[in-house]
Amino acid sequence: MTTRCQLRFVRALDQGRTTEPTEPVAQVYTHADGYPAGVLGRLQQLKQLLEATTSVCGPAYAAAQYVFLEKLTSLPLYLDPTRDADRRVDAQSPADVCDPSRMQHLSQPRFLLGHGIEDPQAGIHGDEEYLYIVAIPPYGLEQVEPPAWQVAVSEACGFPRWDDQPDGAFTEATWQFDGSLTEAVDRFDG
């Protein structure tokens, strides 16, 4: 069973709650593993990686890098030499994975599907179980401590879905958490 979700990446406000409307920068659809413990853990991993490599470039880049990391985590399944030949890619390099002649026997591989960049103005599909808002603060060269990312996590299915005008899902959602990413990981881990 899949747990679908949407993550909306926004610029952090100096003051205020994450769930207060800000102009959305990017939105990511995730087809599976969208439950809070998984998503928040992956966001924490992304934040740590971007900070360790001084690669934090704002919400749009964070959204793209989130999708990239998600795709990387599903790729090993298709490179497993013990997997049936019709369900794996015989690849020695990333270029091999991108070669269509090595892929034509696969039907909708998970690393090519499962995530999408969405138009934040278009709403959601309607089959998601969770919504997330990820607020990325500006980073300064002189900062000693990295700033906290803020997140909001919706109640499970706590927003308009399917035919209930899902274009307003983020503004109508009931939020079970709104605070720092670190606090969210502590709350939902376990």
C-alpha positions, 0 to 999 in steps of 0.5 A, spaced: 500 500 500 502 506 498 502 513 502 502 519 497 503 526 499 505 533 497 511 537 499 510 544 498 517 548 499 516 555 501 521 561 503 521 561 511 518 568 514 522 571 519 516 571 524 509 567 524 507 560 523 509 555 517 502 554 515 500 561 514 500 563 507 506 564 503 508 564 496 509 557 494 516 556 490 515 548 489 511 542 490 513 535 490 508 529 489 511 523 492 507 516 490 509 512 496 512 512 503 509 519 504 508 518 512 511 523 517 516 519 520 519 517 513 518 524 510 521 528 516 527 523 516 529 524 509 528 532 510 532 532 516 537 527 512 537 532 506 538 538 510 544 535 513 547 534 507 546 541 504 549 544 510 555 539 510 556 541 503 554 548 503 549 547 498 543 550 501 540 554 495 533 556 497 526 552 497 526 551 489 533 547 489 531 544 496 525 541 492 529 538 486 534 535 491 529 532 495 527 529 488 534 527 486 535 523 493 528 520 493 530 517 486 537 515 488 534 511 494 530 507 489 535 505 484 539 500 488 533 495 487 534 495 480 541 494 480 541 488 485 544 482 481 540 477 485 534 480 482 530 477 476 533 479 469 526 482 467 526 486 473 533 489 473 538 494 469 545 491 468 549 497 469 556 499 470 555 506 470 550 512 471 550 512 463 548 505 463 542 507 467 540 512 462 541 508 456 534 506 453 536 500 450 538 497 457 531 499 460 526 497 455 524 491 458 522 494 465 515 497 465 514 503 469 521 503 474 520 506 480 526 511 480 523 514 473 516 515 476 514 516 484 516 523 484 514 529 480 514 536 480 507 539 481 505 546 479 503 549 486 497 553 483 494 547 481 492 544 487 493 536 489 491 530 485 486 528 491 489 521 493 494 524 497 494 522 505 499 527 507 501 534 506 507 538 508 509 545 508 517 545 508 519 553 510 527 554 508 530 560 511 535 564 508 542 562 509 548 567 511 555 566 510 557 569 517 552 564 520 555 560 526 549 556 527 545 553 521 538 556 521 532 551 523 527 549 517 520 549 519 515 544 517 508 543 518 504 536 517 497 535 516 492 530 519 492 524 515 487 526 510 485 532 513 484 536 507 479 536 501 481 530 497 478 528 490 472 531 488 472 536 494 476 541 490 483 539 492 486 545 489 484 548 496 487 543 500 493 547 503 489 552 505 484 548 508 488 543 511 488 541 518 495 541 521 497 536 526 504 539 527 507 546 525 514 547 528 522 546 527 524 540 523 528 537 529 522 537 533 518 534 528 523 528 527 523 527 534 515 527 535 514 522 529 520 518 529 518 511 533 
